[in-house]
């Protein structure tokens, strides 16, 4: 499973939540690929996925959170998604 955090440099909300979100994601599923995307470097990628505000989270190519989730919300979404894939 691939989780991408789309953020902007200098975004205090992004920086403040990054580690807790990553830890929650890694604890929820095995074999996780975590990627942090700087929207300024990959604007086209963000637009392709429908990102309108930051931070946003894309899971396996689908925009799942268009605003910052809590670590628990991300964990729950990943566990549900992982269960569907099995």
Residue pairs with C-beta under 8 A, 6 or more apart in sequence:
1 29
1 31
1 32
1 33
1 59
1 60
1 78
1 81
1 82
1 85
2 32
2 33
2 35
2 59
2 60
2 61
3 25
3 32
3 33
3 34
3 35
3 57
3 58
3 59
3 74
3 78
4 34
4 35
4 36
4 37
4 57
4 58
4 59
5 14
5 18
5 21
5 22
5 34
5 35
5 36
5 37
5 55
5 56
5 57
6 37
6 39
6 42
6 45
6 46
6 49
6 51
6 54
6 55
6 56
6 57
6 58
7 14
7 15
7 18
7 36
7 37
7 38
7 39
7 54
7 55
8 14
8 38
8 39
8 40
8 54
8 55
9 38
9 40
11 54
11 55
13 55
13 68
14 54
14 55
14 68
17 55
17 68
17 71
18 36
20 71
21 57
21 69
21 71
21 74
22 34
23 71
24 71
24 72
24 74
24 75
25 32
25 34
25 74
25 75
25 78
26 32
26 34
27 75
28 74
28 75
28 78
28 79
28 82
29 78
29 79
29 82
32 78
37 45
37 46
39 46
39 51
39 54
46 56
49 56
49 58
49 61
49 62
49 63
50 63
50 66
51 58
51 63
51 66
52 66
53 66
53 67
55 67
55 68
56 63
56 65
56 66
56 67
57 63
57 64
57 65
57 69
57 74
58 64
59 77
59 78
59 81
60 81
64 77
65 73
65 74
65 77
69 77
